[in-house]
Amino acid sequence: MPDAKITVLKNGPLRLEGEGLQIVDPTGAAFGLGGRTVVSLCRCGMSNNKPFCDGSHNHHGFQDEPVARELPPKKG
């Protein structure tokens, strides 16, 4: 699996960075990323290009102040 970094941007999208990124739909078909090593995924739900960000969060007042935290332990 390729190394990747995901950054949760303040009041914005999820920014994915890495070589060989692959994003697939529910059927497993890959989105054509055109060789990009950086893509942004929508978090606000308003993008006309989902799952990718198109900047709609700027016009719809999406706000979120991400702060890193620990998840609870896995169940089971």
N, C-alpha and C positions, 0 to 999 in steps of 0.2 A: 504494500500500500504506500502511495507517495506521501511524503511529508507535506503537511498543510497547516496553515495558521488561520484561525477564524477570529476576527475582531468584531466585537459588538460596538457599533458606533453610537455615540450620544445622539439621541433624536434622529437616528438614521438606520441604515441597513446593516446587515451582516456582511462583512468584507472577508472574502476567502482569498488566500494567497498561497500559491504553491505550484510546483511543476507537475504537469500531468493531471490537473484537476479534471474530475469527471462528475457530472451532475446528471442523474437519470430520472425519468418519469416513473409512475407506478408500474408500468409494464416492463421497465428495465431499459427502455430506449434512451440513448444518451442525447443530451442537448449538444448541438454543435457550438463549441466555444471559440472556434476560430484561432486556436493556439494561445488564447489568453492565459496568463498566469495569475491574473487578479480579476475577480468578478464580485459584484455586490448583489446580495439577495434581499428582497423586500421583507420588511418586518411590519410595516404599517397596514398592509393589505389593500392599498389603494393603487398600486402600480398597474398600468395597462400592459405591462410586459412581464407579468409574473411567470416564473418565480424571481425574475431579475428586477432590481430597483431601477426606476426611471425618474427618480427625484420627486415623486408625488408627495412624499412625506413633508416636503417643504411647504406645500400649498394646503395641506389638510391638518396642520397643527399637531402632527404626531410628536409625542414627547415621551422619552424614557431615559432615565439616568442609570446606565448599567454600572453595577458594582460587582466585582468578582466575589464569589462566596463558595463555600463548600456545599455540595449536595449531600443529602442524607445518605447513609449507607444503603447499598443495594439490598432489596428484599430477597429472601430465599437463600 
